[in-house]
Amino acid sequence: MRKSNAYNRASTSLFALLFVAGLLVGAIVTFYITFQETAKLSDEVTALQNQVSNLSGAQNATNQNITIYQDSTALANIYANARESVVLIQGTTSDGGIQASGFVYEFSDRMVVITNYHVVHDTSALSVTFSNGNGYSAVTLGTDPYADLAVISVDDAPTSEFKPVEIVSSSMLRVGEQVIAIGNPYGLVGSLTTGVVSALGRSITEEDYAGGYSIANIIQTSTPINPGNSGGPLLNAVGKVVGITTAIVSDSQGLGFAVPSNTILREISSLINTGTYEGHSYLGVSGQDMSYDLAQEAGTSVTYGWRIATVTAGGPSDGILNAEDIIIALNGTSIRNNDDLASYLEEKTLPTQHLVLTVVRGSSTIDVSVILGTRPPPTV
């Protein structure tokens, strides 16, 4: 009886050992299989990631190629859409003749050509030639020497000749944005040049026809502008007019100027309907930009602003401003120099308005009020 029990216990132990061994073997086999499957799956994931990475790289290259392609064709499209709007203006002067540019604009259902004042100044036998070569006599409707603007009528041309461009506000222009000029430099009709907006709010002075007064709020651009470009459109990156090319600096490289489109939009109605524009505000003072050296000379700590040199007798500022006053703000807007002063007066004010000037007078800073006048006609 005892022998049988011992045998049974031994059998049970052996069975238990075999069972445990089986579990261990099964676990080892299962681990091996799982490890192999995991490694295989990891390899497949790595391969898939490489494929996705390659696909992403190819997609980026494709997008980049498309972007470059679009940029290269956009300029050509802008030219194709605008070139028929740009005209050649010719005329006779005491020195011989002029060749310049202009562009077609539609105002209140009337087709006109916009150009510079200096193009038509003292010019006779005026003519306009369209891009197809058809030329017609023209007459000047209105001029403004203080903005270097003129509007021309070409009454003999049929309606089919006119391809007007759209003029948009120049207020949103930023330094660094691309701009495009189309014109007729040296008589090379329909030439395109490109550049960027180099600066905004410049002022330029033209003694020959503006009497030494500033032409204000000017766009400075690196777009090459040459004789014959005058009066042509300055376009933004989508082909809308944001200015009119007007001047270059002699012997400069990549330095040109354009009257902003806001000036055109502000004046166009008056130029067409009355032949002139009387909206230029007038302070009746002359002066110079402040600087560190001038401040040292004048014994002041103010190194910015516009220092008054003379006050016109009987003008708006007579008895209100004094020589050596330094204008540092207009209606609370800081004034650093003549560019700021002229641009503010041109863009923000009209004759007969009250203007509050902050001036440094001696050791004091005071506010004075001036009723603006109307700029007198040029004495040229």
C-alpha positions as CSV (number, residue, x, y, z in Angstrom):
1,M,0.0,0.0,0.0
2,R,2.8,2.4,0.9
3,K,4.7,1.4,-2.3
4,S,1.7,2.3,-4.5
5,N,1.3,5.8,-2.9
6,A,5.0,6.5,-3.5
7,Y,4.7,5.5,-7.1
8,N,1.7,7.8,-7.5
9,R,3.5,10.7,-6.0
10,A,6.5,10.2,-8.3
11,S,4.2,10.0,-11.4
12,T,2.5,13.2,-10.4
13,S,5.8,15.0,-9.9
14,L,7.0,13.8,-13.3
15,F,3.9,14.9,-14.9
16,A,4.2,18.3,-13.3
17,L,7.7,18.6,-14.4
18,L,6.8,17.7,-18.0
19,F,3.9,20.3,-17.9
20,V,6.2,23.0,-16.7
21,A,8.8,22.1,-19.3
22,G,6.1,22.2,-22.0
23,L,5.1,25.7,-20.8
24,L,8.6,26.9,-21.0
25,V,9.2,25.5,-24.4
26,G,5.9,27.0,-25.6
27,A,6.8,30.4,-24.3
28,I,10.2,30.3,-25.9
29,V,8.7,29.3,-29.3
30,T,6.0,32.0,-28.9
31,F,8.6,34.6,-28.1
32,Y,10.7,33.6,-31.0
33,I,7.8,33.8,-33.4
34,T,6.6,37.1,-32.0
35,F,10.2,38.5,-32.2
36,Q,10.5,37.5,-35.8
37,E,7.1,39.1,-36.7
38,T,7.9,42.3,-34.8
39,A,11.3,42.6,-36.6
40,K,9.5,42.0,-39.9
41,L,6.9,44.6,-39.1
42,S,9.6,47.1,-38.0
43,D,11.4,46.6,-41.3
44,E,8.1,47.2,-43.2
45,V,7.4,50.4,-41.2
46,T,10.9,51.7,-41.9
47,A,10.5,50.9,-45.6
48,L,7.2,52.7,-45.6
49,Q,8.6,55.7,-43.8
50,N,11.4,55.9,-46.4
51,Q,8.8,55.8,-49.2
52,V,6.8,58.6,-47.5
53,S,9.9,60.6,-47.1
54,N,10.9,60.2,-50.7
55,L,7.3,61.0,-51.8
56,S,7.3,64.2,-49.6
57,G,10.6,65.3,-51.1
58,A,9.3,64.8,-54.6
59,Q,6.2,66.7,-53.7
60,N,8.1,69.6,-52.3
61,A,10.3,69.8,-55.4
62,T,7.2,69.7,-57.6
63,N,5.6,72.5,-55.6
64,Q,8.8,74.5,-55.9
65,N,8.9,74.0,-59.6
66,I,5.3,75.1,-60.0
67,T,5.9,78.2,-57.9
68,I,8.9,79.2,-60.0
69,Y,6.9,78.5,-63.1
70,Q,4.0,80.7,-61.9
71,D,6.3,83.6,-60.9
72,S,8.1,83.5,-64.3
73,T,4.8,83.6,-66.2
74,A,3.1,86.2,-64.0
75,L,5.4,88.9,-65.2
76,A,4.7,88.0,-68.8
77,N,1.0,87.9,-68.1
78,I,1.1,91.3,-66.5
79,Y,2.9,92.7,-69.5
80,A,0.5,91.1,-71.9
81,N,-2.5,92.6,-70.0
82,A,-1.1,96.1,-69.6
83,R,1.0,96.8,-72.8
84,E,-1.9,97.9,-74.9
85,S,-2.8,100.5,-72.2
86,V,0.5,102.2,-72.5
87,V,0.9,104.9,-75.1
88,L,3.7,106.9,-76.7
89,I,3.3,110.7,-76.3
90,Q,5.1,113.1,-78.7
91,G,5.1,116.8,-79.1
92,T,7.0,119.9,-80.2
93,T,8.9,122.1,-77.8
94,S,11.2,125.1,-78.1
95,D,14.1,122.7,-77.8
96,G,12.9,120.4,-80.5
97,G,10.5,117.7,-79.3
98,I,9.6,115.3,-76.6
99,Q,8.9,111.5,-76.5
100,A,7.4,110.2,-73.3
101,S,4.8,107.7,-72.0
102,G,1.3,107.7,-70.7
103,F,-1.5,105.2,-70.0
104,V,-5.2,104.9,-70.6
105,Y,-7.7,105.4,-67.8
106,E,-11.5,105.4,-67.7
107,F,-13.1,108.0,-65.5
108,S,-16.9,108.4,-65.3
109,D,-17.3,106.6,-68.7
110,R,-14.7,108.9,-70.3
111,M,-11.4,107.6,-71.8
112,V,-8.4,109.7,-71.0
113,V,-4.6,109.4,-71.0
114,I,-2.7,110.2,-67.8
115,T,0.9,111.4,-68.0
116,N,3.3,113.8,-66.3
117,Y,3.0,117.6,-66.3
118,H,6.6,118.0,-67.4
119,V,5.7,115.9,-70.5
120,V,3.1,118.4,-71.8
121,H,4.6,121.6,-70.2
122,D,5.2,124.1,-73.1
123,T,4.5,121.4,-75.6
124,S,2.6,121.9,-78.8
125,A,1.4,119.6,-81.6
126,L,0.7,116.9,-79.1
127,S,0.0,113.4,-80.3
128,V,-0.7,109.9,-78.8
129,T,0.3,106.7,-80.5
130,F,-1.2,103.4,-79.3
131,S,0.7,100.1,-79.1
132,N,-0.7,99.0,-82.5
133,G,1.0,102.0,-84.1
134,N,-2.1,104.1,-84.7
135,G,-1.5,107.7,-83.8
136,Y,-3.9,110.6,-83.2
137,S,-3.7,114.3,-82.2
138,A,-4.3,115.1,-78.6
139,V,-5.1,118.0,-76.3
140,T,-4.4,118.6,-72.6
141,L,-7.4,118.6,-70.4
142,G,-5.8,119.4,-67.0
143,T,-2.5,119.9,-65.3
144,D,-1.0,120.1,-61.8
145,P,2.7,121.0,-61.7
146,Y,2.8,120.4,-57.9
147,A,2.1,116.7,-58.4
148,D,3.6,116.5,-61.9
149,L,0.3,115.2,-63.3
150,A,-1.5,115.9,-66.6
151,V,-4.6,114.5,-68.2
152,I,-4.8,114.3,-72.0
153,S,-7.8,113.8,-74.3
154,V,-7.6,111.9,-77.6
155,D,-11.0,112.7,-79.1
156,D,-10.3,111.5,-82.6
157,A,-9.5,107.9,-81.6
158,P,-12.2,105.3,-81.8
159,T,-13.3,103.6,-78.6
160,S,-11.7,100.3,-79.7
161,E,-8.2,101.9,-79.3
162,F,-8.6,102.5,-75.5
163,K,-7.6,99.7,-73.2
164,P,-7.9,101.2,-69.7
165,V,-5.9,100.0,-66.7
166,E,-7.1,99.8,-63.1
167,I,-5.7,102.3,-60.6
168,V,-5.7,101.1,-57.0
169,S,-4.8,102.7,-53.7
170,S,-1.1,103.1,-53.0
171,S,-1.7,103.1,-49.2
172,M,-1.0,99.4,-48.8
173,L,2.4,99.6,-50.6
174,R,5.3,98.4,-48.5
175,V,9.1,98.8,-48.9
176,G,10.5,95.7,-50.6
177,E,7.4,94.9,-52.7
178,Q,7.9,94.2,-56.4
179,V,6.9,96.9,-58.9
180,I,6.9,97.0,-62.6
181,A,7.3,99.9,-65.0
182,I,6.2,99.9,-68.7
183,G,7.1,102.8,-70.9
184,N,9.1,104.1,-73.9
185,P,12.6,104.8,-72.7
186,Y,14.7,106.5,-75.5
187,G,11.7,105.8,-77.8
188,L,12.0,102.0,-77.3
189,V,8.2,101.5,-77.3
190,G,6.7,99.1,-74.8
191,S,9.7,98.4,-72.6
192,L,9.3,96.6,-69.3
193,T,11.5,96.9,-66.2
194,T,11.1,95.6,-62.7
195,G,12.4,96.4,-59.3
196,V,11.1,97.0,-55.7
197,V,9.7,99.8,-53.7
198,S,12.9,101.3,-52.1
199,A,11.2,103.9,-49.9
200,L,7.9,105.7,-49.4
201,G,7.0,109.2,-48.5
202,R,9.8,110.9,-50.3
203,S,9.6,114.5,-51.6
204,I,11.4,115.9,-54.6
205,T,11.9,119.4,-55.8
206,E,11.5,120.6,-59.3
207,E,12.7,124.2,-60.0
208,D,11.9,124.3,-63.7
209,Y,8.1,124.0,-63.4
210,A,7.1,123.7,-59.7
211,G,8.7,126.9,-58.5
212,G,10.9,125.0,-56.0
213,Y,8.0,123.6,-54.1
214,S,8.1,120.0,-53.0
215,I,6.3,117.2,-55.0
216,A,5.3,115.2,-52.0
217,N,4.6,111.6,-50.9
218,I,6.7,110.2,-53.7
219,I,7.5,106.4,-54.2
220,Q,11.2,105.7,-54.5
221,T,11.9,102.5,-56.6
222,S,14.8,100.5,-57.9
223,T,13.0,99.9,-61.1
224,P,15.1,101.3,-64.0
225,I,13.6,104.5,-65.3
226,N,15.1,106.4,-68.2
227,P,14.2,109.4,-70.3
228,G,11.0,108.5,-72.2
229,N,9.6,106.4,-69.2
230,S,8.1,109.6,-67.8
231,G,4.3,109.3,-67.5
232,G,4.2,105.5,-67.8
233,P,2.4,103.3,-65.2
234,L,4.1,101.8,-62.2
235,L,2.3,98.5,-61.5
236,N,2.2,96.3,-58.5
237,A,2.7,92.5,-58.5
238,V,-0.8,91.8,-59.8
239,G,-0.7,94.4,-62.6
240,K,-2.6,97.3,-61.0
241,V,-1.4,100.9,-61.2
242,V,0.1,102.1,-57.9
243,G,2.0,105.1,-59.4
244,I,3.2,107.0,-62.4
245,T,6.9,107.2,-63.1
246,T,8.1,110.7,-63.0
247,A,11.9,111.3,-62.4
248,I,15.4,109.9,-62.1
249,V,18.5,111.2,-60.3
250,S,21.2,112.0,-62.7
251,D,24.2,109.6,-62.7
252,S,22.3,107.3,-60.2
253,Q,22.1,103.6,-60.3
254,G,18.7,102.1,-59.6
255,L,17.1,105.2,-58.2
256,G,13.8,106.4,-59.6
257,F,10.7,108.1,-58.4
258,A,6.9,107.8,-59.0
259,V,3.9,109.8,-58.0
260,P,1.6,107.5,-55.9
261,S,-1.7,106.4,-57.3
262,N,-3.5,108.0,-54.3
263,T,-2.5,111.4,-55.7
264,I,-3.9,110.5,-59.1
265,L,-7.2,109.3,-57.6
266,R,-7.5,112.4,-55.4
267,E,-6.9,114.8,-58.3
268,I,-8.3,113.1,-61.4
269,S,-11.9,114.5,-61.1
270,S,-10.7,118.1,-60.7
271,L,-8.1,117.8,-63.5
272,I,-10.7,116.6,-66.0
273,N,-13.6,118.9,-64.9
274,T,-11.8,122.1,-64.1
275,G,-8.4,121.8,-65.7
276,T,-6.5,122.2,-62.5
277,Y,-6.2,121.1,-58.9
278,E,-6.4,123.6,-56.0
279,G,-6.1,121.2,-53.0
280,H,-2.4,121.7,-52.1
281,S,-2.1,123.0,-48.5
282,Y,0.2,125.9,-47.9
283,L,2.1,126.9,-44.6
284,G,4.0,129.8,-46.0
285,V,7.4,128.8,-44.5
286,S,10.8,127.6,-45.8
287,G,13.3,125.6,-43.8
288,Q,15.6,122.7,-43.6
289,D,15.8,119.2,-42.0
290,M,17.3,119.0,-38.5
291,S,20.3,116.9,-37.8
292,Y,22.8,116.3,-35.0
293,D,25.3,118.9,-36.5
294,L,22.5,121.5,-37.0
295,A,21.3,120.9,-33.4
296,Q,24.9,121.5,-32.1
297,E,25.1,124.7,-34.1
298,A,21.7,125.9,-32.9
299,G,22.3,125.0,-29.3
300,T,19.4,122.6,-29.0
301,S,19.1,118.9,-28.0
302,V,16.5,118.3,-30.8
303,T,18.1,116.4,-33.6
304,Y,14.9,115.7,-35.7
305,G,12.1,117.8,-37.2
306,W,12.1,120.7,-39.6
307,R,13.7,124.0,-38.7
308,I,12.0,127.2,-40.1
309,A,14.3,129.6,-41.9
310,T,11.8,132.2,-43.1
311,V,8.1,132.9,-42.7
312,T,6.3,134.4,-45.7
313,A,4.9,137.8,-45.0
314,G,1.1,137.8,-45.1
315,G,1.1,134.0,-45.4
316,P,-0.8,131.5,-43.2
317,S,2.0,131.2,-40.6
318,D,2.8,135.0,-40.4
319,G,2.7,136.0,-36.8
320,I,2.3,132.4,-35.6
321,L,5.6,130.7,-36.4
322,N,9.0,132.2,-36.1
323,A,12.3,131.7,-37.8
324,E,14.3,129.0,-35.9
325,D,11.1,127.3,-34.6
326,I,11.5,123.5,-35.1
327,I,8.4,121.7,-36.2
328,I,8.4,118.2,-34.6
329,A,4.7,117.2,-35.0
330,L,1.6,117.9,-37.0
331,N,-1.8,117.1,-35.4
332,G,0.2,114.8,-33.0
333,T,2.0,112.9,-35.8
334,S,5.8,113.0,-35.4
335,I,7.7,114.9,-38.1
336,R,11.3,113.9,-38.7
337,N,12.1,115.9,-41.8
338,N,10.7,117.7,-44.9
339,D,9.6,114.3,-46.4
340,D,7.3,113.8,-43.4
341,L,6.1,117.4,-43.4
342,A,5.3,117.5,-47.1
343,S,3.8,114.1,-47.2
344,Y,1.5,114.8,-44.3
345,L,0.3,118.1,-45.8
346,E,-0.3,116.4,-49.1
347,E,-2.1,113.3,-47.9
348,K,-3.9,114.5,-44.7
349,T,-4.8,118.1,-45.2
350,L,-6.7,120.6,-47.4
351,P,-6.6,124.4,-47.6
352,T,-8.7,126.3,-45.0
353,Q,-8.3,123.4,-42.4
354,H,-6.9,124.1,-38.9
355,L,-3.6,122.4,-38.3
356,V,-2.0,122.0,-34.9
357,L,1.8,122.2,-35.0
358,T,4.0,121.1,-32.2
359,V,7.2,123.3,-32.3
360,V,10.3,123.6,-30.2
361,R,10.9,127.3,-29.5
362,G,14.0,128.0,-27.6
363,S,13.9,125.8,-24.5
364,S,10.1,125.3,-24.7
365,T,7.8,122.9,-26.6
366,I,4.5,124.4,-27.5
367,D,1.4,123.8,-29.7
368,V,0.3,126.5,-32.2
369,S,-2.7,126.4,-34.6
370,V,-2.5,127.5,-38.2
371,I,-5.3,127.9,-40.8
372,L,-3.8,126.4,-44.0
373,G,-3.8,128.4,-47.2
374,T,-3.7,127.4,-50.8
375,R,-0.3,127.0,-52.5
376,P,0.1,129.9,-55.0
377,P,0.8,129.2,-58.7
378,P,4.4,128.5,-59.7
379,T,6.4,131.5,-60.5
380,V,8.0,129.9,-63.6
